[in-house]
Amino acid sequence: MTQKVYDPSTKHPPEYQADMNPDAAAGINYGTVGPHPEKDRSRTAYDVKEAHRLLEGISDDLLKRIPILPAGSRLEQDATYLDLADSDRKEFKATSGMAVEAGSLIVPKNEVDYQLWNRLRGVTDPARTGAVQGT
């Protein structure tokens, strides 16, 4: 199901539109409307051999809760992500036009609970990673 897009070019009568609002559609991000195939969360760290290897020591149940975006997926502007393939594992904010590159193992922060996110980032404090509750 697609969303209805606000069309500012219909705000004024046609004969006045060019004068009253000449750049009516400037700044609208039409890319966020419609289906998002990259939102298919069926691919997880459990399914990706390289991610499975990089996250050695994390249980299969937890690996199944870590979505990995497929190559070519558009990243949402200002959303926070982590690339498991990056040795530093620093989180980053996406800018407009960013997409998942081949060889990247991008995890969206909004799809992972905070304790698991901290663990992916390399935080070792058990209170922040939930390690006390099991791996």
ZINORMO-V575136 format. One record per pair of residues at least 6 apart in sequence whose C-alpha atoms are under 6 Angstrom apart, sorted by the first residue. I is the first residue (numbers start at 1). J is the second residue. Records with the same first field share a line. If there is no record, write none. Layout:
I=J + J
This chain:
2=34
3=33
8=24
9=24
38=73
41=67
43=67 + 68
44=64 + 66 + 67 + 68
45=51 + 52 + 63 + 66
46=52 + 63 + 64
58=135
59=135
67=107
68=105 + 106 + 107
69=106
71=100 + 101 + 102
72=99 + 100
73=99 + 100
74=99
75=98 + 99
77=94 + 95 + 96
78=93 + 94
79=93 + 94
80=92 + 93 + 109
81=91 + 92 + 107 + 108 + 109
82=91 + 106 + 107
83=105 + 106
84=105
85=104 + 105
89=121
115=128 + 129 + 130
118=129
119=129
126=132
